[in-house]
């Protein structure tokens, strides 16, 4: 990877950490948790997926242990969310919109890291998807919500689509930063379209037993 792309990845990662911290803090606020609970949910939402990815790849130390700036970013954005929400009621869709951009950034970032580890393309898609969705799953489980990934929404499927676009464009010769931007935009666009227009995946339902 070029130095420019590594810098792009780093700042994109911090941006994703920030928006997932906001998402986690807002989710905690909806459940009326105390301030400690807000910070806990913000942390697990922001670093959960990347931690699982690093453990699966055997990368050590885990990214937020190696570089504690990630934790500082989480605490900063969680604190900003706390104070903003005391004086302004955030629209409910902000949670989903923040989550959509966090999903997009983390999915492509995770795919890039998995790709640099030399795994196969199918594992790149799986690990990128885990990076994008695992933090939100942990957040929803802790706050006693049905995870977004199980609600028929284009969620994990949006991440898979964006990662596929990223890999395909790279295969066709597009420069890595441009392919990453297109992948992020593709993931975010599909997820936001699902939020705005109510797009849903078809369900699988077995017919009832007539007996």
Beta strands, then each sheet from edge to edge (+ up, - down):
end
